[in-house]
């Protein structure tokens, strides 16, 4: 049986959790660079300001990455479930898109040399 203090504690934790989401988004800055990795090796580093279409030859075939004013997204990939495509666009520093079967990782970073993550801020 839940007592009144238990219910108050649970309600308080739910409120704090829901209120933390906007605070977390506030600490993620707009990204400046797009880093594309294949098998852990960097194969491209592009400005987020320039629109372009980047083909990345992975283990299964070509993954096409699009950089536009809306952000970065995977347009097409040979992976079986297309989760990387369904993930949508990313734009903030620290966000990633991963095509695990094709071993392609797309990351958004801040300015050159900025290697601070959300935990270190």
N, C-alpha and C positions, 0 to 999 in steps of 0.2 A: 504494500500500500504506500502510495506517495503522500507525504505530509505536506502541509502548506509551505514550509521552508524549502522542501525539495522542489515543489512546483515553481516557487519564486526563483530558485537557483537555475533551474532549467530554462525558464523564460528569460532570465538575465543573460545566460550563455548564448541563447539563440539571438537575442538582440545584439549582443557584442559581435557575434559572428557575422550577422548580416550587415552591420555598420562597418565592418572592417573591409569589405569588398571595395567600396569607393576609395578608401584610404590606400589600399594596395595599388589600385590603378593610378592614383595620383603620383606615386613614387616611380612608376615606369615612364621614362621619358620617351619622346618621339625618337625613332631610330634615324640614323644617318647613313648607315652602310648595310649592305646585304652580303653576307658571307655564305658561299655555297661550298659544301664539303662532300667528297665522295670517298667512302671507305676511310673516313677520318682524316683525309688529306684535303687541304683547301685547294679548290680548283677555280674559284672566282671570288672577287671582292669588288662590289659595284656600289655606286652611289644610289641612294633611294630617290634622288631627285630626277634621274634620267629614266624615261620609259624605255623598256627593252624587253626582248624575248630571248631567254637563254636556254639552249639545249644542253642537257647534261647526260653524257653516255654512261649509264650505270650497268650493273650486273645483268639486268633483264632486258635493257634497251634504253631508249631515250626518254628522259623526264624533261618536260618543258616547263620552265619557271618564268612567270611574267612579273615584271616590275612596272607599276603604273602609279598614278596619283592616289589610287584607292589603297595601295599597299602592295604586298608581295603574295603571290599565290601560285600553286601548282596547277597548270592548265591541263596537262595530260601526263599520264605515267603508265608504264606497262604492268604495274603491280596488280594482283588479282582483286583486291577489295576496294581500291581507290580511296583509302582513308585520307591520304595526303591531299587529294582533290576536295574531299568533303570537309576538310578542316577550314576551308575558306581563306580569307586574307589576313595577313599580319602586318603591323606597322610600328609597334612599340619596341623599344630596346629590350632585349632579353627574350622575345618571343621566338618560337621555332616551328618549322614544318618539317616532318620526317617522313620519308618514304623508305621504310625499313627493308622491304624485299629488294628494292633497287639500290639500297645503301646510300641514299642521298639525304643530306641534312641542309636545310636553309635556315640561317639565323639572322636576326636583326641585331645590329650593334649600334652603339653611340658613336661619338667622335673617335678618331684614330687614337689609340692608346688608352681609351677608357675601358678598363677591365673590371669595373665595379659591378657586382651583382646586387640583387635585392636584399640579400642577407647582410652584405657588408655596408650598406648605406646607412 
